[in-house]
Amino acid sequence: MTDTQIPVESLPAESSAQAAAVPQERRVVTAIPGPKSQELHARRTAVVSSGVSSVLPVYIERANGAILVDVDGNRFLDFGAGIGVTTAGHTPANVVEAITGQARDVLHTLFTITPYEEYVRVAELLAEHTPGDFPKKTVLVNSGAEAVENGVKIARKHTGRRAVAVLDHAYHGRTNLTMAMNYKAMPYATGFGPLAGDVYHAPSSYPFRDGLSGEEAAERTIGYLEKVVGATDLACLVVEPIQGEGGFMVYADGFLPALQEWCTANGVVMIADEIQSGMARTGRYYAAEHFGWVPDLVLTAKGIAAGMPLAAVTGRAEIMDASQPGGLGGTFGGNPVACAAAVAVFEAIEQEDLLAEGRRIEATLTAGLDRLREKYDVIGDIRGRGAMIAIELVKPGTAETTKEPNPGAVSALVAHAAQQGVLFLSAGTWGNVLRFLPSLRMTDELIADALGVLDDAFATLA
Ligand code: PLZ
């Protein structure tokens, strides 16, 4: 225990890790949503913008480990983890302690006025754990989209070039620049223009649908970049090592290293958007490691601080130092409490071997999903790594032929599971992907329980 942490016994009961513990099991005691959630939803509808939607309007009162507890006392198996944020579990005891202790010491100074150690420590940890063995530097910001924005700014300043390239099916955020970088206009960009210019959407690799090898897909992507953008105008290529919102796309083997090689040869900064796939999500610290990819810059957010808002751009020191002093920053970026939480998340990953938990979840989930695929021919593809696994659903009888997307089946499965106390999320360009994005605290027993619910849901579809 460091001197910034307070012993659990001295905390009020409500904030002690002990009191926060929640039985790790599913329990449905009301209709979903229950009466209290419905009441809250009516209040929300009156005052919260309808531009902010919710997948499942059950209002959460408590969360711990792999479980969400709503205001009506229902307990959900959480296969969304706040879209990959609570990777180290909901309210992990050591993180809650670090947050509480830091809150008592100092809440805010603004690092660009008077700095503090926690920010520096997070930068050291990121330098150590991001891919690549070279000097690295970091800037901390508040959100994933802000990390993308800063990665692009830094790449432009470093290269003196203007253009930004992304891949088809990508998702990068909701700010002005990032909404231009997303593949889907609806709901992210429609009506919100004018969009930022100089953003190019290059063809990607989608093994289930395009059948291309990594080499062929990379050749197609590079061909597009050379013809449509021109290498000498291209500042950066921003790529998710496993696409998140796009449907947990795992590119064909060799695709990512081939793109990095081309970028390096042409002075283009290649940026890994690891916002969803990073921080122990896939059984490695960063998903790029699975594919032999060493990016120039790496973007981290979501899982880094167990729910506290924190994001980072980390990468080659000579690129990260391109900005003039004062060019990077922001009022809340690298807030001390968020940084203390991040340090504790790194500790939890190391001390509790959470990377191994990711590999365990992959093995259990994919084995169970393979069994379901034998029963249900709408499961066209199973893909992903670690605790980032998805199934792509197609219309019955089309898995070997047209692979016609089946978004209706995904919505029906998600709705059925929610009624049974299992929270699943959809994804994919056509909304036809069901994704499993649990915390690393999701046990094999709970996975088996959820797959049983999913099996019943598939049976009701048929
Ligand atoms: N890059 C790869 O996954 C956020 C978005 C959920 P922010 N993904 C979840 C939603 O509907 O808002 C994300 C991502 C990748 C960037 C982002 C953006 O991160 O922290 O939401 O800004």
Residues whose N, C-alpha, C, O or C-beta is under 5 A from the ligand:
A	BS01	PLZ	I83 S143 G144 A145 E146 Y171 H172 G173 E240 G244 D273 I275 Q276
